[in-house]
Amino acid sequence: MSAAAAEEQWDDTDTRNLDMSDLAGPFEGPEKLLEIWFAPSVQDLPECASLQVDDLPTKRTGLRRVPKSTWEQMLELVKCKTLSVESNAEMDAYLLSESSMFVFPHKLILKTCGTTTLLLGLERLLRIATTALFDDEHVPYGSSVSSTHLDAALALCTTEARQLAAHVYRCFYSRKSFMFPEKQKGPHRDWMLETALLDRYFASGSAYTVGRMNGNHWLLYMACNDRRTTHTVPSNDMTLEILMTELAPDACAHFAFDAPSTPNVDKALRDAHALGAGVSRRIGLASLFPSMQLDAFAFEPCGYSANALVPAAEAHAGGYWTVHVTPEQGSSYASFETNIALECDTPTASDRAARYATNAHTLTERVLGVFRPRSFTLTLFVSAEEHSDTYGVPLRTLEIDGYRKRDQIVYEFEGYKLLFLSFQL
């Protein structure tokens, strides 16, 4: 099959089935974040194991061969829809009605906000991955979404669930404490319900609460497959998150929009993307890194989401960043996440004057400058064996003018390190 034919087979959806009214309404800002690795690297996938790094195919491999429509059927269980997709040689970035999904050949990252039911998509996700990567069985992708899916997920036989997860290399699930936990659905009503569901799939899972139980805190679940995992960890794995609440009112004003002027869904989607791109340029997000593929969307009456694919440059490797904004008064929230491994050294004057972000400090300062929150938390999660013992240490001394540091917590897990910082005006 030619590359063009493979691309056409993958891009098999029609955005006209999207009802723009589905995008309206306030959301619970803090997202649920699921990251599942099925191999430490692309080369470790069965289809690529016999190839040298330089010989890895440039066409779609692994999970990237899964058609868009198949992922969208999984997303129906999660209660969100695809707005658009950007691709480069490494990944596909899905901009969703509630946040984002990033599909790599060997791993998947799914981030959803509001009252989405992310973990109810886990069983389908694992079945899709098993078929795409390991070809164990055929899965009826077109099966309907059952109204009793929660009961089925919670009642899933532990043995069967763990068979589905047998090919998982590592799994991470995390979220900030919710603003309105009583509005959540299914297992997301309570952290212990979420943990119990994940434990059905993973025998070696561990759950953690980081931060103040009577204030802002961060919840983390980690699991690895004892039968597949040695002492190695995924190479060059780093995630930086900045989770911001009580945004400045004039910053929120950038994300209030008029209703679409046309009933035509295709045109309304194009207009929302064009408006999102304009906002990105105006507030400075479009110039965080050079040569980005930026995909942004403006929600009406308010809200904003953006994904960016960032190529490698002199100061950093390639990767992505994603931003989501819920600007409603009384519950305003914005999140920034990236997997771009930046230096964490204290920035110099030239670093701050540079056109683009060159290290984690200056990136954090620029993001905070866009939203100017009253409080925020920063998490840096890095693979310990890939980075030196000193990587990320300078961030512990991070100081932001006008903010008071309330918490500084360092965790060391098997193969990973976590830095958690909490600030308030």
Contacts in CASP RR format, 6 or more apart in sequence:
PFRMAT RR
TARGET T0000
AUTHOR 0000-0000-0000
METHOD contacts of the structure
MODEL  1
MSAAAAEEQWDDTDTRNLDMSDLAGPFEGPEKLLEIWFAPSVQDLPECAS
LQVDDLPTKRTGLRRVPKSTWEQMLELVKCKTLSVESNAEMDAYLLSESS
MFVFPHKLILKTCGTTTLLLGLERLLRIATTALFDDEHVPYGSSVSSTHL
DAALALCTTEARQLAAHVYRCFYSRKSFMFPEKQKGPHRDWMLETALLDR
YFASGSAYTVGRMNGNHWLLYMACNDRRTTHTVPSNDMTLEILMTELAPD
ACAHFAFDAPSTPNVDKALRDAHALGAGVSRRIGLASLFPSMQLDAFAFE
PCGYSANALVPAAEAHAGGYWTVHVTPEQGSSYASFETNIALECDTPTAS
DRAARYATNAHTLTERVLGVFRPRSFTLTLFVSAEEHSDTYGVPLRTLEI
DGYRKRDQIVYEFEGYKLLFLSFQL
1 9 0 8 1.000
3 59 0 8 1.000
6 59 0 8 1.000
6 60 0 8 1.000
6 65 0 8 1.000
7 60 0 8 1.000
9 67 0 8 1.000
10 60 0 8 1.000
10 64 0 8 1.000
10 65 0 8 1.000
10 66 0 8 1.000
10 67 0 8 1.000
10 68 0 8 1.000
11 67 0 8 1.000
11 68 0 8 1.000
11 85 0 8 1.000
12 67 0 8 1.000
12 68 0 8 1.000
12 69 0 8 1.000
13 68 0 8 1.000
13 69 0 8 1.000
13 72 0 8 1.000
13 82 0 8 1.000
15 82 0 8 1.000
15 83 0 8 1.000
15 84 0 8 1.000
15 265 0 8 1.000
15 266 0 8 1.000
15 269 0 8 1.000
16 265 0 8 1.000
16 266 0 8 1.000
18 81 0 8 1.000
18 83 0 8 1.000
18 97 0 8 1.000
18 265 0 8 1.000
18 269 0 8 1.000
19 265 0 8 1.000
20 260 0 8 1.000
20 265 0 8 1.000
20 268 0 8 1.000
20 269 0 8 1.000
22 81 0 8 1.000
22 97 0 8 1.000
23 97 0 8 1.000
23 299 0 8 1.000
23 300 0 8 1.000
24 299 0 8 1.000
24 300 0 8 1.000
24 301 0 8 1.000
25 301 0 8 1.000
26 326 0 8 1.000
26 328 0 8 1.000
26 331 0 8 1.000
27 98 0 8 1.000
27 113 0 8 1.000
27 114 0 8 1.000
27 115 0 8 1.000
27 326 0 8 1.000
28 113 0 8 1.000
28 114 0 8 1.000
28 115 0 8 1.000
28 178 0 8 1.000
28 179 0 8 1.000
28 180 0 8 1.000
28 183 0 8 1.000
28 184 0 8 1.000
28 326 0 8 1.000
29 113 0 8 1.000
29 114 0 8 1.000
29 179 0 8 1.000
29 324 0 8 1.000
29 326 0 8 1.000
29 331 0 8 1.000
29 333 0 8 1.000
29 335 0 8 1.000
30 113 0 8 1.000
30 175 0 8 1.000
30 176 0 8 1.000
30 177 0 8 1.000
30 178 0 8 1.000
30 179 0 8 1.000
30 243 0 8 1.000
30 333 0 8 1.000
30 335 0 8 1.000
31 99 0 8 1.000
31 111 0 8 1.000
31 112 0 8 1.000
31 113 0 8 1.000
31 114 0 8 1.000
31 175 0 8 1.000
31 176 0 8 1.000
31 324 0 8 1.000
31 335 0 8 1.000
32 111 0 8 1.000
32 112 0 8 1.000
32 113 0 8 1.000
32 116 0 8 1.000
32 118 0 8 1.000
32 119 0 8 1.000
32 173 0 8 1.000
32 175 0 8 1.000
32 188 0 8 1.000
33 109 0 8 1.000
33 110 0 8 1.000
33 111 0 8 1.000
33 172 0 8 1.000
33 173 0 8 1.000
33 174 0 8 1.000
33 175 0 8 1.000
33 337 0 8 1.000
34 108 0 8 1.000
34 109 0 8 1.000
34 110 0 8 1.000
34 111 0 8 1.000
34 118 0 8 1.000
34 119 0 8 1.000
34 122 0 8 1.000
34 171 0 8 1.000
34 172 0 8 1.000
34 173 0 8 1.000
35 107 0 8 1.000
35 108 0 8 1.000
35 109 0 8 1.000
35 110 0 8 1.000
35 171 0 8 1.000
35 172 0 8 1.000
35 173 0 8 1.000
35 239 0 8 1.000
36 107 0 8 1.000
36 108 0 8 1.000
36 125 0 8 1.000
36 126 0 8 1.000
36 129 0 8 1.000
36 168 0 8 1.000
36 170 0 8 1.000
36 171 0 8 1.000
36 172 0 8 1.000
37 106 0 8 1.000
37 107 0 8 1.000
37 168 0 8 1.000
37 169 0 8 1.000
37 170 0 8 1.000
37 171 0 8 1.000
37 234 0 8 1.000
38 45 0 8 1.000
38 63 0 8 1.000
38 106 0 8 1.000
38 107 0 8 1.000
38 129 0 8 1.000
38 133 0 8 1.000
38 167 0 8 1.000
38 168 0 8 1.000
38 169 0 8 1.000
39 45 0 8 1.000
39 106 0 8 1.000
39 107 0 8 1.000
39 133 0 8 1.000
39 169 0 8 1.000
40 106 0 8 1.000
40 169 0 8 1.000
40 232 0 8 1.000
40 233 0 8 1.000
40 234 0 8 1.000
40 235 0 8 1.000
41 106 0 8 1.000
41 234 0 8 1.000
41 235 0 8 1.000
42 48 0 8 1.000
42 56 0 8 1.000
42 61 0 8 1.000
42 62 0 8 1.000
42 104 0 8 1.000
42 105 0 8 1.000
42 106 0 8 1.000
43 49 0 8 1.000
43 51 0 8 1.000
43 53 0 8 1.000
43 56 0 8 1.000
44 106 0 8 1.000
45 61 0 8 1.000
45 62 0 8 1.000
45 105 0 8 1.000
45 106 0 8 1.000
45 133 0 8 1.000
46 133 0 8 1.000
46 134 0 8 1.000
47 61 0 8 1.000
47 62 0 8 1.000
47 133 0 8 1.000
48 56 0 8 1.000
48 57 0 8 1.000
48 61 0 8 1.000
48 105 0 8 1.000
51 57 0 8 1.000
58 89 0 8 1.000
60 105 0 8 1.000
61 105 0 8 1.000
62 105 0 8 1.000
62 106 0 8 1.000
62 132 0 8 1.000
62 133 0 8 1.000
63 103 0 8 1.000
63 104 0 8 1.000
63 105 0 8 1.000
63 106 0 8 1.000
63 107 0 8 1.000
63 108 0 8 1.000
63 129 0 8 1.000
63 132 0 8 1.000
63 133 0 8 1.000
64 91 0 8 1.000
64 92 0 8 1.000
64 103 0 8 1.000
64 104 0 8 1.000
64 105 0 8 1.000
65 132 0 8 1.000
66 103 0 8 1.000
66 128 0 8 1.000
66 132 0 8 1.000
68 82 0 8 1.000
68 85 0 8 1.000
69 141 0 8 1.000
70 128 0 8 1.000
70 141 0 8 1.000
71 82 0 8 1.000
71 94 0 8 1.000
71 101 0 8 1.000
71 103 0 8 1.000
71 128 0 8 1.000
72 81 0 8 1.000
72 82 0 8 1.000
73 124 0 8 1.000
73 141 0 8 1.000
73 142 0 8 1.000
74 121 0 8 1.000
74 124 0 8 1.000
74 125 0 8 1.000
74 128 0 8 1.000
75 81 0 8 1.000
75 82 0 8 1.000
75 96 0 8 1.000
75 101 0 8 1.000
76 145 0 8 1.000
77 117 0 8 1.000
77 120 0 8 1.000
77 121 0 8 1.000
77 124 0 8 1.000
77 145 0 8 1.000
77 149 0 8 1.000
78 110 0 8 1.000
78 112 0 8 1.000
78 116 0 8 1.000
78 117 0 8 1.000
78 118 0 8 1.000
78 120 0 8 1.000
78 121 0 8 1.000
79 98 0 8 1.000
79 115 0 8 1.000
79 116 0 8 1.000
79 117 0 8 1.000
80 96 0 8 1.000
80 97 0 8 1.000
80 98 0 8 1.000
80 99 0 8 1.000
80 112 0 8 1.000
80 116 0 8 1.000
81 96 0 8 1.000
81 97 0 8 1.000
82 94 0 8 1.000
82 95 0 8 1.000
82 96 0 8 1.000
82 97 0 8 1.000
83 95 0 8 1.000
83 96 0 8 1.000
83 97 0 8 1.000
83 269 0 8 1.000
83 272 0 8 1.000
83 273 0 8 1.000
83 297 0 8 1.000
83 305 0 8 1.000
84 94 0 8 1.000
84 95 0 8 1.000
84 269 0 8 1.000
84 273 0 8 1.000
84 295 0 8 1.000
84 297 0 8 1.000
85 92 0 8 1.000
85 93 0 8 1.000
85 94 0 8 1.000
85 95 0 8 1.000
85 295 0 8 1.000
86 92 0 8 1.000
86 93 0 8 1.000
86 95 0 8 1.000
86 293 0 8 1.000
86 295 0 8 1.000
86 307 0 8 1.000
86 309 0 8 1.000
87 93 0 8 1.000
87 309 0 8 1.000
88 293 0 8 1.000
88 309 0 8 1.000
88 311 0 8 1.000
90 104 0 8 1.000
90 318 0 8 1.000
90 319 0 8 1.000
91 102 0 8 1.000
91 103 0 8 1.000
91 104 0 8 1.000
91 309 0 8 1.000
91 319 0 8 1.000
91 320 0 8 1.000
92 102 0 8 1.000
92 103 0 8 1.000
93 100 0 8 1.000
93 101 0 8 1.000
93 102 0 8 1.000
93 293 0 8 1.000
93 295 0 8 1.000
93 307 0 8 1.000
93 308 0 8 1.000
93 309 0 8 1.000
93 320 0 8 1.000
93 322 0 8 1.000
94 100 0 8 1.000
94 101 0 8 1.000
94 102 0 8 1.000
94 103 0 8 1.000
94 307 0 8 1.000
95 295 0 8 1.000
95 296 0 8 1.000
95 297 0 8 1.000
95 305 0 8 1.000
95 306 0 8 1.000
95 307 0 8 1.000
96 112 0 8 1.000
96 305 0 8 1.000
98 112 0 8 1.000
98 113 0 8 1.000
98 114 0 8 1.000
98 116 0 8 1.000
99 111 0 8 1.000
99 112 0 8 1.000
99 113 0 8 1.000
99 116 0 8 1.000
99 305 0 8 1.000
99 322 0 8 1.000
99 324 0 8 1.000
100 109 0 8 1.000
100 110 0 8 1.000
100 111 0 8 1.000
100 305 0 8 1.000
100 307 0 8 1.000
100 322 0 8 1.000
100 324 0 8 1.000
101 108 0 8 1.000
101 109 0 8 1.000
101 110 0 8 1.000
101 111 0 8 1.000
102 108 0 8 1.000
102 109 0 8 1.000
102 307 0 8 1.000
102 320 0 8 1.000
102 322 0 8 1.000
107 234 0 8 1.000
108 125 0 8 1.000
108 129 0 8 1.000
110 118 0 8 1.000
110 125 0 8 1.000
111 322 0 8 1.000
111 324 0 8 1.000
111 337 0 8 1.000
112 118 0 8 1.000
113 324 0 8 1.000
113 326 0 8 1.000
115 183 0 8 1.000
115 184 0 8 1.000
115 185 0 8 1.000
115 188 0 8 1.000
117 150 0 8 1.000
117 185 0 8 1.000
117 186 0 8 1.000
117 187 0 8 1.000
117 188 0 8 1.000
118 188 0 8 1.000
119 153 0 8 1.000
119 173 0 8 1.000
119 187 0 8 1.000
119 188 0 8 1.000
119 194 0 8 1.000
119 197 0 8 1.000
119 198 0 8 1.000
120 149 0 8 1.000
120 150 0 8 1.000
120 153 0 8 1.000
120 186 0 8 1.000
120 187 0 8 1.000
122 153 0 8 1.000
122 197 0 8 1.000
122 198 0 8 1.000
122 201 0 8 1.000
123 153 0 8 1.000
123 156 0 8 1.000
123 161 0 8 1.000
123 164 0 8 1.000
126 164 0 8 1.000
126 165 0 8 1.000
126 167 0 8 1.000
126 168 0 8 1.000
126 201 0 8 1.000
127 139 0 8 1.000
127 164 0 8 1.000
128 139 0 8 1.000
128 141 0 8 1.000
129 167 0 8 1.000
130 136 0 8 1.000
130 137 0 8 1.000
130 139 0 8 1.000
130 164 0 8 1.000
130 167 0 8 1.000
131 137 0 8 1.000
131 138 0 8 1.000
131 139 0 8 1.000
133 167 0 8 1.000
134 167 0 8 1.000
146 152 0 8 1.000
150 186 0 8 1.000
150 187 0 8 1.000
153 187 0 8 1.000
153 197 0 8 1.000
154 187 0 8 1.000
154 196 0 8 1.000
154 197 0 8 1.000
154 200 0 8 1.000
156 200 0 8 1.000
158 200 0 8 1.000
161 200 0 8 1.000
161 201 0 8 1.000
162 200 0 8 1.000
162 201 0 8 1.000
162 202 0 8 1.000
162 203 0 8 1.000
164 201 0 8 1.000
165 171 0 8 1.000
165 201 0 8 1.000
165 202 0 8 1.000
165 225 0 8 1.000
166 225 0 8 1.000
166 227 0 8 1.000
167 225 0 8 1.000
167 228 0 8 1.000
168 201 0 8 1.000
168 202 0 8 1.000
168 223 0 8 1.000
168 225 0 8 1.000
169 224 0 8 1.000
169 225 0 8 1.000
169 228 0 8 1.000
169 229 0 8 1.000
169 234 0 8 1.000
170 222 0 8 1.000
170 223 0 8 1.000
170 224 0 8 1.000
170 225 0 8 1.000
170 229 0 8 1.000
170 233 0 8 1.000
170 234 0 8 1.000
171 198 0 8 1.000
171 201 0 8 1.000
171 202 0 8 1.000
171 205 0 8 1.000
171 221 0 8 1.000
171 222 0 8 1.000
171 223 0 8 1.000
171 224 0 8 1.000
172 220 0 8 1.000
172 221 0 8 1.000
172 222 0 8 1.000
172 381 0 8 1.000
173 194 0 8 1.000
173 198 0 8 1.000
173 220 0 8 1.000
173 221 0 8 1.000
174 218 0 8 1.000
174 219 0 8 1.000
174 220 0 8 1.000
174 221 0 8 1.000
175 218 0 8 1.000
175 219 0 8 1.000
176 216 0 8 1.000
176 217 0 8 1.000
176 218 0 8 1.000
176 219 0 8 1.000
176 243 0 8 1.000
176 377 0 8 1.000
177 215 0 8 1.000
177 216 0 8 1.000
177 217 0 8 1.000
177 218 0 8 1.000
177 219 0 8 1.000
178 184 0 8 1.000
179 245 0 8 1.000
179 331 0 8 1.000
179 333 0 8 1.000
180 331 0 8 1.000
181 189 0 8 1.000
181 190 0 8 1.000
182 189 0 8 1.000
186 193 0 8 1.000
187 193 0 8 1.000
187 194 0 8 1.000
187 196 0 8 1.000
187 197 0 8 1.000
188 194 0 8 1.000
191 207 0 8 1.000
191 209 0 8 1.000
191 219 0 8 1.000
194 219 0 8 1.000
194 221 0 8 1.000
195 207 0 8 1.000
195 221 0 8 1.000
198 205 0 8 1.000
198 207 0 8 1.000
198 221 0 8 1.000
198 223 0 8 1.000
199 205 0 8 1.000
201 223 0 8 1.000
202 223 0 8 1.000
202 225 0 8 1.000
203 226 0 8 1.000
204 223 0 8 1.000
204 224 0 8 1.000
204 225 0 8 1.000
204 226 0 8 1.000
205 221 0 8 1.000
205 222 0 8 1.000
205 223 0 8 1.000
205 224 0 8 1.000
206 221 0 8 1.000
206 222 0 8 1.000
206 223 0 8 1.000
206 413 0 8 1.000
207 219 0 8 1.000
207 220 0 8 1.000
207 221 0 8 1.000
208 219 0 8 1.000
208 220 0 8 1.000
208 221 0 8 1.000
208 222 0 8 1.000
208 411 0 8 1.000
209 217 0 8 1.000
209 218 0 8 1.000
209 219 0 8 1.000
210 217 0 8 1.000
210 218 0 8 1.000
210 219 0 8 1.000
210 220 0 8 1.000
210 379 0 8 1.000
210 409 0 8 1.000
210 411 0 8 1.000
210 418 0 8 1.000
210 420 0 8 1.000
211 217 0 8 1.000
211 218 0 8 1.000
211 407 0 8 1.000
211 409 0 8 1.000
211 420 0 8 1.000
211 422 0 8 1.000
212 407 0 8 1.000
212 422 0 8 1.000
216 245 0 8 1.000
216 375 0 8 1.000
216 377 0 8 1.000
216 422 0 8 1.000
218 243 0 8 1.000
218 377 0 8 1.000
218 379 0 8 1.000
218 420 0 8 1.000
220 418 0 8 1.000
222 413 0 8 1.000
222 416 0 8 1.000
224 414 0 8 1.000
231 385 0 8 1.000
232 385 0 8 1.000
233 383 0 8 1.000
233 384 0 8 1.000
233 385 0 8 1.000
233 386 0 8 1.000
233 415 0 8 1.000
233 416 0 8 1.000
234 383 0 8 1.000
234 386 0 8 1.000
235 383 0 8 1.000
235 386 0 8 1.000
236 317 0 8 1.000
236 341 0 8 1.000
236 383 0 8 1.000
236 386 0 8 1.000
237 339 0 8 1.000
237 382 0 8 1.000
237 383 0 8 1.000
237 386 0 8 1.000
237 416 0 8 1.000
238 339 0 8 1.000
238 340 0 8 1.000
238 341 0 8 1.000
238 380 0 8 1.000
238 381 0 8 1.000
238 382 0 8 1.000
238 383 0 8 1.000
238 387 0 8 1.000
239 337 0 8 1.000
239 338 0 8 1.000
239 339 0 8 1.000
239 379 0 8 1.000
239 380 0 8 1.000
239 381 0 8 1.000
239 382 0 8 1.000
240 337 0 8 1.000
240 338 0 8 1.000
240 339 0 8 1.000
240 340 0 8 1.000
240 342 0 8 1.000
240 360 0 8 1.000
240 363 0 8 1.000
240 378 0 8 1.000
240 379 0 8 1.000
240 380 0 8 1.000
240 381 0 8 1.000
241 335 0 8 1.000
241 336 0 8 1.000
241 337 0 8 1.000
241 377 0 8 1.000
241 378 0 8 1.000
241 379 0 8 1.000
241 381 0 8 1.000
242 335 0 8 1.000
242 336 0 8 1.000
242 337 0 8 1.000
242 364 0 8 1.000
242 367 0 8 1.000
242 368 0 8 1.000
242 376 0 8 1.000
242 377 0 8 1.000
242 378 0 8 1.000
243 333 0 8 1.000
243 335 0 8 1.000
243 376 0 8 1.000
243 377 0 8 1.000
243 378 0 8 1.000
243 379 0 8 1.000
244 333 0 8 1.000
244 334 0 8 1.000
244 335 0 8 1.000
244 336 0 8 1.000
244 368 0 8 1.000
244 371 0 8 1.000
244 373 0 8 1.000
244 375 0 8 1.000
244 376 0 8 1.000
245 332 0 8 1.000
245 333 0 8 1.000
245 373 0 8 1.000
245 374 0 8 1.000
245 375 0 8 1.000
245 376 0 8 1.000
246 330 0 8 1.000
246 332 0 8 1.000
246 373 0 8 1.000
246 374 0 8 1.000
246 375 0 8 1.000
247 325 0 8 1.000
247 327 0 8 1.000
247 332 0 8 1.000
247 333 0 8 1.000
247 334 0 8 1.000
247 371 0 8 1.000
247 372 0 8 1.000
247 373 0 8 1.000
247 374 0 8 1.000
248 371 0 8 1.000
248 372 0 8 1.000
248 373 0 8 1.000
249 329 0 8 1.000
251 283 0 8 1.000
251 327 0 8 1.000
251 370 0 8 1.000
251 371 0 8 1.000
251 372 0 8 1.000
252 302 0 8 1.000
252 327 0 8 1.000
252 329 0 8 1.000
252 332 0 8 1.000
253 327 0 8 1.000
254 279 0 8 1.000
254 282 0 8 1.000
254 283 0 8 1.000
254 304 0 8 1.000
254 327 0 8 1.000
255 279 0 8 1.000
255 298 0 8 1.000
255 302 0 8 1.000
255 303 0 8 1.000
255 304 0 8 1.000
255 325 0 8 1.000
255 327 0 8 1.000
256 301 0 8 1.000
256 302 0 8 1.000
256 303 0 8 1.000
256 327 0 8 1.000
257 275 0 8 1.000
257 298 0 8 1.000
257 299 0 8 1.000
257 300 0 8 1.000
257 301 0 8 1.000
257 302 0 8 1.000
257 303 0 8 1.000
258 300 0 8 1.000
258 301 0 8 1.000
259 300 0 8 1.000
259 301 0 8 1.000
260 268 0 8 1.000
260 271 0 8 1.000
260 272 0 8 1.000
260 300 0 8 1.000
261 271 0 8 1.000
262 268 0 8 1.000
262 271 0 8 1.000
272 297 0 8 1.000
272 298 0 8 1.000
272 299 0 8 1.000
272 300 0 8 1.000
273 295 0 8 1.000
273 296 0 8 1.000
273 297 0 8 1.000
273 298 0 8 1.000
275 298 0 8 1.000
276 296 0 8 1.000
276 297 0 8 1.000
276 298 0 8 1.000
276 304 0 8 1.000
276 306 0 8 1.000
277 286 0 8 1.000
277 294 0 8 1.000
277 296 0 8 1.000
278 286 0 8 1.000
278 296 0 8 1.000
279 296 0 8 1.000
279 298 0 8 1.000
279 304 0 8 1.000
280 286 0 8 1.000
280 294 0 8 1.000
280 296 0 8 1.000
280 306 0 8 1.000
281 287 0 8 1.000
283 370 0 8 1.000
284 366 0 8 1.000
284 370 0 8 1.000
285 294 0 8 1.000
285 296 0 8 1.000
285 306 0 8 1.000
285 308 0 8 1.000
285 323 0 8 1.000
285 370 0 8 1.000
286 292 0 8 1.000
286 294 0 8 1.000
287 355 0 8 1.000
287 356 0 8 1.000
288 308 0 8 1.000
288 321 0 8 1.000
288 356 0 8 1.000
288 357 0 8 1.000
288 363 0 8 1.000
288 366 0 8 1.000
288 367 0 8 1.000
289 308 0 8 1.000
289 310 0 8 1.000
289 313 0 8 1.000
289 316 0 8 1.000
289 321 0 8 1.000
289 340 0 8 1.000
289 356 0 8 1.000
289 357 0 8 1.000
290 311 0 8 1.000
290 313 0 8 1.000
290 355 0 8 1.000
290 356 0 8 1.000
291 310 0 8 1.000
291 311 0 8 1.000
291 313 0 8 1.000
292 308 0 8 1.000
292 309 0 8 1.000
292 310 0 8 1.000
292 311 0 8 1.000
293 308 0 8 1.000
293 309 0 8 1.000
294 306 0 8 1.000
294 307 0 8 1.000
294 308 0 8 1.000
295 306 0 8 1.000
295 307 0 8 1.000
295 308 0 8 1.000
296 304 0 8 1.000
296 305 0 8 1.000
296 306 0 8 1.000
296 307 0 8 1.000
297 304 0 8 1.000
297 305 0 8 1.000
297 306 0 8 1.000
298 304 0 8 1.000
299 305 0 8 1.000
302 326 0 8 1.000
302 327 0 8 1.000
302 328 0 8 1.000
303 325 0 8 1.000
303 326 0 8 1.000
303 327 0 8 1.000
304 323 0 8 1.000
304 324 0 8 1.000
304 325 0 8 1.000
304 327 0 8 1.000
305 322 0 8 1.000
305 323 0 8 1.000
305 324 0 8 1.000
305 325 0 8 1.000
306 322 0 8 1.000
306 323 0 8 1.000
306 324 0 8 1.000
307 320 0 8 1.000
307 321 0 8 1.000
307 322 0 8 1.000
308 320 0 8 1.000
308 321 0 8 1.000
308 322 0 8 1.000
309 319 0 8 1.000
309 320 0 8 1.000
310 316 0 8 1.000
310 318 0 8 1.000
310 319 0 8 1.000
310 320 0 8 1.000
310 321 0 8 1.000
310 340 0 8 1.000
311 318 0 8 1.000
312 318 0 8 1.000
313 356 0 8 1.000
315 342 0 8 1.000
315 343 0 8 1.000
315 356 0 8 1.000
315 358 0 8 1.000
315 359 0 8 1.000
316 340 0 8 1.000
316 341 0 8 1.000
316 342 0 8 1.000
316 358 0 8 1.000
317 340 0 8 1.000
317 341 0 8 1.000
318 340 0 8 1.000
319 338 0 8 1.000
319 339 0 8 1.000
319 340 0 8 1.000
320 338 0 8 1.000
320 339 0 8 1.000
320 340 0 8 1.000
321 336 0 8 1.000
321 337 0 8 1.000
321 338 0 8 1.000
321 340 0 8 1.000
322 335 0 8 1.000
322 336 0 8 1.000
322 337 0 8 1.000
322 338 0 8 1.000
323 334 0 8 1.000
323 335 0 8 1.000
323 336 0 8 1.000
323 337 0 8 1.000
324 334 0 8 1.000
324 335 0 8 1.000
325 333 0 8 1.000
325 334 0 8 1.000
325 371 0 8 1.000
326 332 0 8 1.000
326 333 0 8 1.000
326 334 0 8 1.000
327 334 0 8 1.000
334 371 0 8 1.000
334 373 0 8 1.000
336 367 0 8 1.000
338 363 0 8 1.000
342 357 0 8 1.000
342 358 0 8 1.000
342 359 0 8 1.000
342 360 0 8 1.000
342 363 0 8 1.000
343 358 0 8 1.000
343 359 0 8 1.000
343 360 0 8 1.000
344 359 0 8 1.000
344 360 0 8 1.000
344 361 0 8 1.000
344 380 0 8 1.000
344 391 0 8 1.000
344 392 0 8 1.000
344 393 0 8 1.000
344 394 0 8 1.000
344 395 0 8 1.000
345 359 0 8 1.000
345 361 0 8 1.000
345 394 0 8 1.000
346 361 0 8 1.000
346 394 0 8 1.000
346 397 0 8 1.000
347 358 0 8 1.000
347 359 0 8 1.000
347 361 0 8 1.000
347 362 0 8 1.000
347 365 0 8 1.000
351 358 0 8 1.000
351 359 0 8 1.000
351 361 0 8 1.000
351 362 0 8 1.000
352 362 0 8 1.000
352 365 0 8 1.000
354 362 0 8 1.000
357 363 0 8 1.000
357 366 0 8 1.000
360 380 0 8 1.000
360 392 0 8 1.000
360 395 0 8 1.000
361 394 0 8 1.000
361 395 0 8 1.000
361 398 0 8 1.000
364 378 0 8 1.000
364 398 0 8 1.000
364 400 0 8 1.000
365 400 0 8 1.000
368 376 0 8 1.000
368 400 0 8 1.000
374 424 0 8 1.000
374 425 0 8 1.000
375 422 0 8 1.000
375 423 0 8 1.000
375 424 0 8 1.000
375 425 0 8 1.000
376 403 0 8 1.000
376 422 0 8 1.000
376 423 0 8 1.000
377 420 0 8 1.000
377 421 0 8 1.000
377 422 0 8 1.000
377 423 0 8 1.000
378 395 0 8 1.000
378 398 0 8 1.000
378 419 0 8 1.000
378 420 0 8 1.000
378 421 0 8 1.000
378 422 0 8 1.000
378 423 0 8 1.000
379 418 0 8 1.000
379 419 0 8 1.000
379 420 0 8 1.000
379 421 0 8 1.000
380 392 0 8 1.000
380 395 0 8 1.000
380 418 0 8 1.000
380 419 0 8 1.000
381 416 0 8 1.000
381 417 0 8 1.000
381 418 0 8 1.000
382 391 0 8 1.000
382 392 0 8 1.000
382 416 0 8 1.000
382 417 0 8 1.000
383 415 0 8 1.000
383 416 0 8 1.000
384 412 0 8 1.000
384 413 0 8 1.000
384 415 0 8 1.000
384 416 0 8 1.000
384 417 0 8 1.000
385 415 0 8 1.000
387 417 0 8 1.000
392 419 0 8 1.000
395 419 0 8 1.000
395 421 0 8 1.000
396 408 0 8 1.000
396 410 0 8 1.000
396 419 0 8 1.000
396 421 0 8 1.000
398 405 0 8 1.000
398 421 0 8 1.000
399 405 0 8 1.000
400 423 0 8 1.000
402 425 0 8 1.000
403 423 0 8 1.000
403 424 0 8 1.000
403 425 0 8 1.000
404 423 0 8 1.000
404 424 0 8 1.000
404 425 0 8 1.000
405 421 0 8 1.000
405 422 0 8 1.000
405 423 0 8 1.000
406 422 0 8 1.000
406 423 0 8 1.000
406 424 0 8 1.000
407 420 0 8 1.000
407 421 0 8 1.000
407 422 0 8 1.000
408 419 0 8 1.000
408 420 0 8 1.000
408 421 0 8 1.000
408 422 0 8 1.000
409 418 0 8 1.000
409 419 0 8 1.000
409 420 0 8 1.000
409 421 0 8 1.000
410 417 0 8 1.000
410 418 0 8 1.000
410 419 0 8 1.000
410 420 0 8 1.000
411 417 0 8 1.000
411 418 0 8 1.000
411 420 0 8 1.000
412 418 0 8 1.000
END
